[in-house]
Amino acid sequence: MAKRREQRAEAGTPALRVLAERGVAHTAHPYEHDPATTAYGEEAVRALRAAGVDVSAERLFKTLLVDVDGRLVCAVVPVAAMLDLKAVAAAAGGKKAAMADPARAQRSSGYVVGGISPLGQRTALPTFVDTSAQRFSTVFVSAGRRGLQVELAPGDLLVTTGGRYAPLARG
């Protein structure tokens, strides 16, 4: 039954379809999402650990859409850290950065807040992954819906998104 649910999850999001189409090695990790929770990353870490998955808040990355001088960019940082907006602006070659309006982020990505993946977005955005990802053989990012993470090599994340590493996290 778990295998069947995982296969449905594989076919169910644009993020996982992109990985499958490109032959990128990955593992989907579904978990039960509590609709009352808004701390999506922390919830994912707790739920995956409870299911026996070896993951930490430093290895599970959140996807944040940021407005840099009027254009959207995608920043991927560890759940355990805060995003440094000045660092995102610098990485994107801009001057001023602010968190994107949630409705705009959802329209651009095609995903709901809390389930935005850096992979398979409706509109491909410049993507920046925090340099800390390089410390791990695999990292976890949203697979495109609340209650579903995908584990993959950070280099594969970069190649698949057309992204690059940048020091984005603080704390």
Number of C-alpha atoms within 10 A of each C-alpha: 6 8 8 9 10 16 12 11 20 22 13 14 18 20 23 25 17 17 21 14 8 10 9 16 11 18 15 19 21 22 17 12 15 11 9 6 11 11 10 19 25 17 18 28 22 15 18 21 13 11 12 8 12 10 17 19 17 18 23 25 25 27 24 21 26 23 21 23 14 12 14 23 23 26 29 26 29 27 23 17 15 13 22 17 21 16 19 29 20 16 21 22 11 16 14 16 22 17 15 19 11 14 10 13 22 19 13 16 23 18 22 16 20 20 23 26 30 30 27 22 20 13 11 16 20 17 26 25 28 20 17 17 24 14 11 11 12 19 24 29 29 28 31 28 21 24 22 23 28 22 21 19 17 22 17 16 25 17 11 17 21 14 20 16 19 21 17 25 22 14 7
